């Protein structure tokens, strides 16, 4: 696996939540800078040494009323 994609959403109570597509990785943080650190840490904890994807992508998804 060369990359992993996280969908980032605004948390109802404030801050952000991030969920990986295709992996059981979930994390949350109060601000985007902290979320970036949390995501990197979660990815490195999830995969064995040397098996983590080289690229981590975050896609911010926002709901909007039509």
PDB file with SEQRES, HELIX, SHEET and CRYST1 records, atoms N, CA, C and O in Angstrom:
SEQRES   1 A   66  UNK UNK UNK UNK UNK UNK UNK UNK UNK UNK UNK UNK UNK          
SEQRES   2 A   66  UNK UNK UNK UNK UNK UNK UNK UNK UNK UNK UNK UNK UNK          
SEQRES   3 A   66  UNK UNK UNK UNK UNK UNK UNK UNK UNK UNK UNK UNK UNK          
SEQRES   4 A   66  UNK UNK UNK UNK UNK UNK UNK UNK UNK UNK UNK UNK UNK          
SEQRES   5 A   66  UNK UNK UNK UNK UNK UNK UNK UNK UNK UNK UNK UNK UNK          
SEQRES   6 A   66  UNK                                                          
HELIX    1 AA1 UNK A   32  UNK A   46  1                                  15    
SHEET    1 AA1 4 UNK A  26  UNK A  29  0                                        
SHEET    2 AA1 4 UNK A  16  UNK A  20 -1                                        
SHEET    3 AA1 4 UNK A   3  UNK A  10 -1                                        
SHEET    4 AA1 4 UNK A  55  UNK A  60  1                                        
CRYST1    1.000    1.000    1.000  90.00  90.00  90.00 P 1           1          
ATOM      1  N   UNK A   1       0.859  -1.181   0.000  1.00  0.00           N  
ATOM      2  CA  UNK A   1       0.000   0.000   0.000  1.00  0.00           C  
ATOM      3  C   UNK A   1       0.900   1.238   0.000  1.00  0.00           C  
ATOM      4  O   UNK A   1       1.749   1.406   0.875  1.00  0.00           O  
ATOM      5  N   UNK A   2       0.697   2.091  -0.994  1.00  0.00           N  
ATOM      6  CA  UNK A   2       1.503   3.304  -1.102  1.00  0.00           C  
ATOM      7  C   UNK A   2       0.875   4.510  -0.440  1.00  0.00           C  
ATOM      8  O   UNK A   2       1.575   5.432  -0.023  1.00  0.00           O  
ATOM      9  N   UNK A   3      -0.461   4.506  -0.341  1.00  0.00           N  
ATOM     10  CA  UNK A   3      -1.128   5.646   0.279  1.00  0.00           C  
ATOM     11  C   UNK A   3      -2.395   5.211   0.995  1.00  0.00           C  
ATOM     12  O   UNK A   3      -2.941   4.137   0.740  1.00  0.00           O  
ATOM     13  N   UNK A   4      -2.846   6.069   1.894  1.00  0.00           N  
ATOM     14  CA  UNK A   4      -4.075   5.833   2.635  1.00  0.00           C  
ATOM     15  C   UNK A   4      -4.859   7.142   2.639  1.00  0.00           C  
ATOM     16  O   UNK A   4      -4.281   8.223   2.750  1.00  0.00           O  
ATOM     17  N   UNK A   5      -6.167   7.033   2.518  1.00  0.00           N  
ATOM     18  CA  UNK A   5      -7.042   8.203   2.460  1.00  0.00           C  
ATOM     19  C   UNK A   5      -7.918   8.252   3.697  1.00  0.00           C  
ATOM     20  O   UNK A   5      -8.528   7.256   4.086  1.00  0.00           O  
ATOM     21  N   UNK A   6      -7.973   9.432   4.312  1.00  0.00           N  
ATOM     22  CA  UNK A   6      -8.855   9.681   5.449  1.00  0.00           C  
ATOM     23  C   UNK A   6      -9.921  10.683   5.041  1.00  0.00           C  
ATOM     24  O   UNK A   6      -9.624  11.682   4.386  1.00  0.00           O  
ATOM     25  N   UNK A   7     -11.149  10.419   5.425  1.00  0.00           N  
ATOM     26  CA  UNK A   7     -12.234  11.376   5.267  1.00  0.00           C  
ATOM     27  C   UNK A   7     -12.338  12.142   6.578  1.00  0.00           C  
ATOM     28  O   UNK A   7     -12.513  11.549   7.642  1.00  0.00           O  
ATOM     29  N   UNK A   8     -12.231  13.451   6.492  1.00  0.00           N  
ATOM     30  CA  UNK A   8     -12.280  14.324   7.663  1.00  0.00           C  
ATOM     31  C   UNK A   8     -13.623  15.035   7.676  1.00  0.00           C  
ATOM     32  O   UNK A   8     -14.057  15.587   6.665  1.00  0.00           O  
ATOM     33  N   UNK A   9     -14.274  15.015   8.828  1.00  0.00           N  
ATOM     34  CA  UNK A   9     -15.565  15.693   8.980  1.00  0.00           C  
ATOM     35  C   UNK A   9     -15.533  16.564  10.224  1.00  0.00           C  
ATOM     36  O   UNK A   9     -14.772  16.310  11.157  1.00  0.00           O  
ATOM     37  N   UNK A  10     -16.365  17.589  10.225  1.00  0.00           N  
ATOM     38  CA  UNK A  10     -16.528  18.413  11.418  1.00  0.00           C  
ATOM     39  C   UNK A  10     -17.263  17.584  12.460  1.00  0.00           C  
ATOM     40  O   UNK A  10     -18.286  16.970  12.160  1.00  0.00           O  
ATOM     41  N   UNK A  11     -16.747  17.565  13.676  1.00  0.00           N  
ATOM     42  CA  UNK A  11     -17.402  16.835  14.763  1.00  0.00           C  
ATOM     43  C   UNK A  11     -18.566  17.666  15.290  1.00  0.00           C  
ATOM     44  O   UNK A  11     -18.452  18.888  15.376  1.00  0.00           O  
ATOM     45  N   UNK A  12     -19.679  17.036  15.643  1.00  0.00           N  
ATOM     46  CA  UNK A  12     -20.847  17.779  16.140  1.00  0.00           C  
ATOM     47  C   UNK A  12     -20.538  18.620  17.385  1.00  0.00           C  
ATOM     48  O   UNK A  12     -21.105  19.697  17.568  1.00  0.00           O  
ATOM     49  N   UNK A  13     -19.644  18.124  18.229  1.00  0.00           N  
ATOM     50  CA  UNK A  13     -19.306  18.844  19.456  1.00  0.00           C  
ATOM     51  C   UNK A  13     -18.144  19.817  19.260  1.00  0.00           C  
ATOM     52  O   UNK A  13     -17.684  20.432  20.223  1.00  0.00           O  
ATOM     53  N   UNK A  14     -17.670  19.960  18.035  1.00  0.00           N  
ATOM     54  CA  UNK A  14     -16.535  20.822  17.713  1.00  0.00           C  
ATOM     55  C   UNK A  14     -15.318  19.982  17.391  1.00  0.00           C  
ATOM     56  O   UNK A  14     -15.237  18.819  17.787  1.00  0.00           O  
ATOM     57  N   UNK A  15     -14.396  20.550  16.693  1.00  0.00           N  
ATOM     58  CA  UNK A  15     -13.207  19.810  16.283  1.00  0.00           C  
ATOM     59  C   UNK A  15     -13.469  18.981  15.040  1.00  0.00           C  
ATOM     60  O   UNK A  15     -14.382  19.270  14.266  1.00  0.00           O  
ATOM     61  N   UNK A  16     -12.656  17.943  14.857  1.00  0.00           N  
ATOM     62  CA  UNK A  16     -12.707  17.154  13.639  1.00  0.00           C  
ATOM     63  C   UNK A  16     -12.552  15.671  13.959  1.00  0.00           C  
ATOM     64  O   UNK A  16     -11.923  15.298  14.949  1.00  0.00           O  
ATOM     65  N   UNK A  17     -13.136  14.835  13.107  1.00  0.00           N  
ATOM     66  CA  UNK A  17     -12.937  13.390  13.170  1.00  0.00           C  
ATOM     67  C   UNK A  17     -12.407  12.934  11.814  1.00  0.00           C  
ATOM     68  O   UNK A  17     -12.758  13.493  10.774  1.00  0.00           O  
ATOM     69  N   UNK A  18     -11.555  11.910  11.843  1.00  0.00           N  
ATOM     70  CA  UNK A  18     -10.978  11.376  10.606  1.00  0.00           C  
ATOM     71  C   UNK A  18     -11.118   9.866  10.615  1.00  0.00           C  
ATOM     72  O   UNK A  18     -10.805   9.204  11.604  1.00  0.00           O  
ATOM     73  N   UNK A  19     -11.599   9.322   9.484  1.00  0.00           N  
ATOM     74  CA  UNK A  19     -11.766   7.877   9.317  1.00  0.00           C  
ATOM     75  C   UNK A  19     -11.040   7.443   8.052  1.00  0.00           C  
ATOM     76  O   UNK A  19     -11.188   8.056   6.995  1.00  0.00           O  
ATOM     77  N   UNK A  20     -10.259   6.387   8.173  1.00  0.00           N  
ATOM     78  CA  UNK A  20      -9.539   5.858   7.013  1.00  0.00           C  
ATOM     79  C   UNK A  20     -10.477   5.041   6.145  1.00  0.00           C  
ATOM     80  O   UNK A  20     -11.359   4.350   6.655  1.00  0.00           O  
ATOM     81  N   UNK A  21     -10.291   5.118   4.857  1.00  0.00           N  
ATOM     82  CA  UNK A  21     -11.034   4.261   3.925  1.00  0.00           C  
ATOM     83  C   UNK A  21     -10.254   2.962   3.759  1.00  0.00           C  
ATOM     84  O   UNK A  21      -9.069   2.980   3.428  1.00  0.00           O  
ATOM     85  N   UNK A  22     -10.920   1.845   3.987  1.00  0.00           N  
ATOM     86  CA  UNK A  22     -10.298   0.550   3.779  1.00  0.00           C  
ATOM     87  C   UNK A  22      -9.490   0.021   4.947  1.00  0.00           C  
ATOM     88  O   UNK A  22      -8.961  -1.088   4.874  1.00  0.00           O  
ATOM     89  N   UNK A  23      -9.383   0.782   6.018  1.00  0.00           N  
ATOM     90  CA  UNK A  23      -8.667   0.351   7.221  1.00  0.00           C  
ATOM     91  C   UNK A  23      -9.489   0.752   8.440  1.00  0.00           C  
ATOM     92  O   UNK A  23     -10.299   1.676   8.367  1.00  0.00           O  
ATOM     93  N   UNK A  24      -9.289   0.073   9.540  1.00  0.00           N  
ATOM     94  CA  UNK A  24     -10.010   0.390  10.773  1.00  0.00           C  
ATOM     95  C   UNK A  24      -9.210   1.395  11.597  1.00  0.00           C  
ATOM     96  O   UNK A  24      -8.702   1.076  12.672  1.00  0.00           O  
ATOM     97  N   UNK A  25      -9.111   2.608  11.072  1.00  0.00           N  
ATOM     98  CA  UNK A  25      -8.371   3.665  11.763  1.00  0.00           C  
ATOM     99  C   UNK A  25      -9.300   4.863  11.916  1.00  0.00           C  
ATOM    100  O   UNK A  25      -9.898   5.323  10.943  1.00  0.00           O  
ATOM    101  N   UNK A  26      -9.416   5.360  13.132  1.00  0.00           N  
ATOM    102  CA  UNK A  26     -10.283   6.490  13.453  1.00  0.00           C  
ATOM    103  C   UNK A  26      -9.559   7.343  14.478  1.00  0.00           C  
ATOM    104  O   UNK A  26      -8.950   6.815  15.408  1.00  0.00           O  
ATOM    105  N   UNK A  27      -9.622   8.656  14.316  1.00  0.00           N  
ATOM    106  CA  UNK A  27      -9.051   9.553  15.313  1.00  0.00           C  
ATOM    107  C   UNK A  27      -9.798  10.868  15.284  1.00  0.00           C  
ATOM    108  O   UNK A  27     -10.567  11.135  14.360  1.00  0.00           O  
ATOM    109  N   UNK A  28      -9.572  11.690  16.295  1.00  0.00           N  
ATOM    110  CA  UNK A  28     -10.233  12.982  16.380  1.00  0.00           C  
ATOM    111  C   UNK A  28      -9.314  13.981  17.062  1.00  0.00           C  
ATOM    112  O   UNK A  28      -8.382  13.603  17.773  1.00  0.00           O  
ATOM    113  N   UNK A  29      -9.590  15.269  16.834  1.00  0.00           N  
ATOM    114  CA  UNK A  29      -8.788  16.331  17.440  1.00  0.00           C  
ATOM    115  C   UNK A  29      -9.579  17.635  17.423  1.00  0.00           C  
ATOM    116  O   UNK A  29     -10.570  17.772  16.706  1.00  0.00           O  
ATOM    117  N   UNK A  30      -9.120  18.580  18.225  1.00  0.00           N  
ATOM    118  CA  UNK A  30      -9.800  19.871  18.342  1.00  0.00           C  
ATOM    119  C   UNK A  30      -9.516  20.813  17.177  1.00  0.00           C  
ATOM    120  O   UNK A  30     -10.348  21.661  16.853  1.00  0.00           O  
ATOM    121  N   UNK A  31      -8.350  20.676  16.541  1.00  0.00           N  
ATOM    122  CA  UNK A  31      -8.002  21.562  15.422  1.00  0.00           C  
ATOM    123  C   UNK A  31      -7.270  20.751  14.350  1.00  0.00           C  
ATOM    124  O   UNK A  31      -6.845  19.621  14.592  1.00  0.00           O  
ATOM    125  N   UNK A  32      -7.133  21.343  13.170  1.00  0.00           N  
ATOM    126  CA  UNK A  32      -6.550  20.606  12.041  1.00  0.00           C  
ATOM    127  C   UNK A  32      -5.086  20.258  12.259  1.00  0.00           C  
ATOM    128  O   UNK A  32      -4.648  19.174  11.871  1.00  0.00           O  
ATOM    129  N   UNK A  33      -4.332  21.142  12.862  1.00  0.00           N  
ATOM    130  CA  UNK A  33      -2.916  20.856  13.124  1.00  0.00           C  
ATOM    131  C   UNK A  33      -2.778  19.621  14.023  1.00  0.00           C  
ATOM    132  O   UNK A  33      -1.965  18.737  13.755  1.00  0.00           O  
ATOM    133  N   UNK A  34      -3.570  19.573  15.074  1.00  0.00           N  
ATOM    134  CA  UNK A  34      -3.560  18.414  15.969  1.00  0.00           C  
ATOM    135  C   UNK A  34      -4.065  17.169  15.258  1.00  0.00           C  
ATOM    136  O   UNK A  34      -3.556  16.072  15.491  1.00  0.00           O  
ATOM    137  N   UNK A  35      -5.060  17.326  14.391  1.00  0.00           N  
ATOM    138  CA  UNK A  35      -5.589  16.180  13.650  1.00  0.00           C  
ATOM    139  C   UNK A  35      -4.510  15.574  12.759  1.00  0.00           C  
ATOM    140  O   UNK A  35      -4.407  14.351  12.665  1.00  0.00           O  
ATOM    141  N   UNK A  36      -3.716  16.397  12.113  1.00  0.00           N  
ATOM    142  CA  UNK A  36      -2.630  15.888  11.263  1.00  0.00           C  
ATOM    143  C   UNK A  36      -1.679  15.018  12.089  1.00  0.00           C  
ATOM    144  O   UNK A  36      -1.286  13.938  11.649  1.00  0.00           O  
ATOM    145  N   UNK A  37      -1.314  15.485  13.276  1.00  0.00           N  
ATOM    146  CA  UNK A  37      -0.431  14.705  14.150  1.00  0.00           C  
ATOM    147  C   UNK A  37      -1.108  13.403  14.585  1.00  0.00           C  
ATOM    148  O   UNK A  37      -0.482  12.344  14.587  1.00  0.00           O  
ATOM    149  N   UNK A  38      -2.384  13.487  14.951  1.00  0.00           N  
ATOM    150  CA  UNK A  38      -3.129  12.308  15.408  1.00  0.00           C  
ATOM    151  C   UNK A  38      -3.238  11.260  14.295  1.00  0.00           C  
ATOM    152  O   UNK A  38      -3.092  10.064  14.546  1.00  0.00           O  
ATOM    153  N   UNK A  39      -3.493  11.711  13.081  1.00  0.00           N  
ATOM    154  CA  UNK A  39      -3.611  10.789  11.941  1.00  0.00           C  
ATOM    155  C   UNK A  39      -2.279  10.090  11.696  1.00  0.00           C  
ATOM    156  O   UNK A  39      -2.240   8.869  11.543  1.00  0.00           O  
ATOM    157  N   UNK A  40      -1.189  10.850  11.657  1.00  0.00           N  
ATOM    158  CA  UNK A  40       0.131  10.234  11.451  1.00  0.00           C  
ATOM    159  C   UNK A  40       0.425   9.194  12.533  1.00  0.00           C  
ATOM    160  O   UNK A  40       0.889   8.093  12.236  1.00  0.00           O  
ATOM    161  N   UNK A  41       0.153   9.549  13.774  1.00  0.00           N  
ATOM    162  CA  UNK A  41       0.401   8.638  14.886  1.00  0.00           C  
ATOM    163  C   UNK A  41      -0.469   7.381  14.768  1.00  0.00           C  
ATOM    164  O   UNK A  41       0.013   6.268  14.978  1.00  0.00           O  
ATOM    165  N   UNK A  42      -1.745   7.563  14.433  1.00  0.00           N  
ATOM    166  CA  UNK A  42      -2.663   6.421  14.299  1.00  0.00           C  
ATOM    167  C   UNK A  42      -2.219   5.481  13.183  1.00  0.00           C  
ATOM    168  O   UNK A  42      -2.290   4.261  13.336  1.00  0.00           O  
ATOM    169  N   UNK A  43      -1.769   6.031  12.076  1.00  0.00           N  
ATOM    170  CA  UNK A  43      -1.308   5.200  10.953  1.00  0.00           C  
ATOM    171  C   UNK A  43      -0.082   4.402  11.365  1.00  0.00           C  
ATOM    172  O   UNK A  43      -0.002   3.203  11.096  1.00  0.00           O  
ATOM    173  N   UNK A  44       0.867   5.049  12.012  1.00  0.00           N  
ATOM    174  CA  UNK A  44       2.094   4.348  12.406  1.00  0.00           C  
ATOM    175  C   UNK A  44       1.825   3.304  13.491  1.00  0.00           C  
ATOM    176  O   UNK A  44       2.527   2.294  13.559  1.00  0.00           O  
ATOM    177  N   UNK A  45       0.835   3.529  14.327  1.00  0.00           N  
ATOM    178  CA  UNK A  45       0.468   2.529  15.342  1.00  0.00           C  
ATOM    179  C   UNK A  45      -0.282   1.350  14.720  1.00  0.00           C  
ATOM    180  O   UNK A  45      -0.167   0.221  15.196  1.00  0.00           O  
ATOM    181  N   UNK A  46      -1.040   1.608  13.670  1.00  0.00           N  
ATOM    182  CA  UNK A  46      -1.876   0.576  13.049  1.00  0.00           C  
ATOM    183  C   UNK A  46      -1.056  -0.439  12.252  1.00  0.00           C  
ATOM    184  O   UNK A  46      -1.351  -1.634  12.274  1.00  0.00           O  
ATOM    185  N   UNK A  47      -0.029   0.037  11.551  1.00  0.00           N  
ATOM    186  CA  UNK A  47       0.757  -0.827  10.672  1.00  0.00           C  
ATOM    187  C   UNK A  47       2.036  -1.297  11.359  1.00  0.00           C  
ATOM    188  O   UNK A  47       2.588  -0.597  12.208  1.00  0.00           O  
ATOM    189  N   UNK A  48       2.498  -2.478  10.986  1.00  0.00           N  
ATOM    190  CA  UNK A  48       3.777  -2.976  11.473  1.00  0.00           C  
ATOM    191  C   UNK A  48       4.904  -2.081  10.961  1.00  0.00           C  
ATOM    192  O   UNK A  48       4.744  -1.369   9.969  1.00  0.00           O  
ATOM    193  N   UNK A  49       6.028  -2.125  11.642  1.00  0.00           N  
ATOM    194  CA  UNK A  49       7.207  -1.329  11.266  1.00  0.00           C  
ATOM    195  C   UNK A  49       7.548  -1.544   9.793  1.00  0.00           C  
ATOM    196  O   UNK A  49       7.674  -2.682   9.340  1.00  0.00           O  
ATOM    197  N   UNK A  50       7.697  -0.457   9.057  1.00  0.00           N  
ATOM    198  CA  UNK A  50       8.053  -0.516   7.650  1.00  0.00           C  
ATOM    199  C   UNK A  50       6.900  -0.808   6.703  1.00  0.00           C  
ATOM    200  O   UNK A  50       7.106  -0.850   5.490  1.00  0.00           O  
ATOM    201  N   UNK A  51       5.684  -1.012   7.225  1.00  0.00           N  
ATOM    202  CA  UNK A  51       4.548  -1.354   6.376  1.00  0.00           C  
ATOM    203  C   UNK A  51       3.562  -0.199   6.199  1.00  0.00           C  
ATOM    204  O   UNK A  51       2.609  -0.320   5.430  1.00  0.00           O  
ATOM    205  N   UNK A  52       3.774   0.909   6.891  1.00  0.00           N  
ATOM    206  CA  UNK A  52       2.859   2.051   6.797  1.00  0.00           C  
ATOM    207  C   UNK A  52       2.950   2.679   5.404  1.00  0.00           C  
ATOM    208  O   UNK A  52       4.024   2.697   4.804  1.00  0.00           O  
ATOM    209  N   UNK A  53       1.836   3.190   4.892  1.00  0.00           N  
ATOM    210  CA  UNK A  53       1.852   3.847   3.585  1.00  0.00           C  
ATOM    211  C   UNK A  53       2.772   5.057   3.594  1.00  0.00           C  
ATOM    212  O   UNK A  53       2.910   5.739   4.609  1.00  0.00           O  
ATOM    213  N   UNK A  54       3.391   5.311   2.468  1.00  0.00           N  
ATOM    214  CA  UNK A  54       4.301   6.452   2.345  1.00  0.00           C  
ATOM    215  C   UNK A  54       3.533   7.769   2.284  1.00  0.00           C  
ATOM    216  O   UNK A  54       4.066   8.815   2.658  1.00  0.00           O  
ATOM    217  N   UNK A  55       2.291   7.726   1.818  1.00  0.00           N  
ATOM    218  CA  UNK A  55       1.495   8.938   1.636  1.00  0.00           C  
ATOM    219  C   UNK A  55       0.181   8.822   2.398  1.00  0.00           C  
ATOM    220  O   UNK A  55      -0.538   7.828   2.291  1.00  0.00           O  
ATOM    221  N   UNK A  56      -0.112   9.860   3.167  1.00  0.00           N  
ATOM    222  CA  UNK A  56      -1.377   9.943   3.909  1.00  0.00           C  
ATOM    223  C   UNK A  56      -2.140  11.141   3.357  1.00  0.00           C  
ATOM    224  O   UNK A  56      -1.648  12.269   3.404  1.00  0.00           O  
ATOM    225  N   UNK A  57      -3.331  10.901   2.837  1.00  0.00           N  
ATOM    226  CA  UNK A  57      -4.158  11.983   2.288  1.00  0.00           C  
ATOM    227  C   UNK A  57      -5.359  12.214   3.202  1.00  0.00           C  
ATOM    228  O   UNK A  57      -5.948  11.275   3.738  1.00  0.00           O  
ATOM    229  N   UNK A  58      -5.701  13.491   3.362  1.00  0.00           N  
ATOM    230  CA  UNK A  58      -6.881  13.876   4.125  1.00  0.00           C  
ATOM    231  C   UNK A  58      -7.836  14.593   3.191  1.00  0.00           C  
ATOM    232  O   UNK A  58      -7.443  15.542   2.512  1.00  0.00           O  
ATOM    233  N   UNK A  59      -9.087  14.154   3.147  1.00  0.00           N  
ATOM    234  CA  UNK A  59     -10.119  14.792   2.332  1.00  0.00           C  
ATOM    235  C   UNK A  59     -11.178  15.324   3.278  1.00  0.00           C  
ATOM    236  O   UNK A  59     -11.867  14.550   3.942  1.00  0.00           O  
ATOM    237  N   UNK A  60     -11.312  16.644   3.343  1.00  0.00           N  
ATOM    238  CA  UNK A  60     -12.295  17.251   4.232  1.00  0.00           C  
ATOM    239  C   UNK A  60     -13.659  17.244   3.559  1.00  0.00           C  
ATOM    240  O   UNK A  60     -13.834  17.800   2.475  1.00  0.00           O  
ATOM    241  N   UNK A  61     -14.617  16.612   4.211  1.00  0.00           N  
ATOM    242  CA  UNK A  61     -15.962  16.487   3.679  1.00  0.00           C  
ATOM    243  C   UNK A  61     -16.892  17.350   4.531  1.00  0.00           C  
ATOM    244  O   UNK A  61     -16.904  17.237   5.757  1.00  0.00           O  
ATOM    245  N   UNK A  62     -17.651  18.190   3.890  1.00  0.00           N  
ATOM    246  CA  UNK A  62     -18.605  19.046   4.624  1.00  0.00           C  
ATOM    247  C   UNK A  62     -19.983  18.857   4.032  1.00  0.00           C  
ATOM    248  O   UNK A  62     -20.177  18.888   2.816  1.00  0.00           O  
ATOM    249  N   UNK A  63     -20.940  18.659   4.934  1.00  0.00           N  
ATOM    250  CA  UNK A  63     -22.312  18.532   4.486  1.00  0.00           C  
ATOM    251  C   UNK A  63     -22.892  19.922   4.244  1.00  0.00           C  
ATOM    252  O   UNK A  63     -22.596  20.872   4.968  1.00  0.00           O  
ATOM    253  N   UNK A  64     -23.709  20.015   3.226  1.00  0.00           N  
ATOM    254  CA  UNK A  64     -24.386  21.282   2.977  1.00  0.00           C  
ATOM    255  C   UNK A  64     -25.826  21.005   2.542  1.00  0.00           C  
ATOM    256  O   UNK A  64     -26.106  20.041   1.828  1.00  0.00           O  
ATOM    257  N   UNK A  65     -26.702  21.851   2.979  1.00  0.00           N  
ATOM    258  CA  UNK A  65     -28.113  21.719   2.594  1.00  0.00           C  
ATOM    259  C   UNK A  65     -28.273  22.225   1.175  1.00  0.00           C  
ATOM    260  O   UNK A  65     -27.648  23.207   0.775  1.00  0.00           O  
ATOM    261  N   UNK A  66     -29.113  21.547   0.427  1.00  0.00           N  
ATOM    262  CA  UNK A  66     -29.355  21.952  -0.974  1.00  0.00           C  
ATOM    263  C   UNK A  66     -30.712  22.590  -1.068  1.00  0.00           C  
ATOM    264  O   UNK A  66     -31.125  23.006  -2.151  1.00  0.00           O  
TER     265      UNK A  66                                                      
END                                                                             
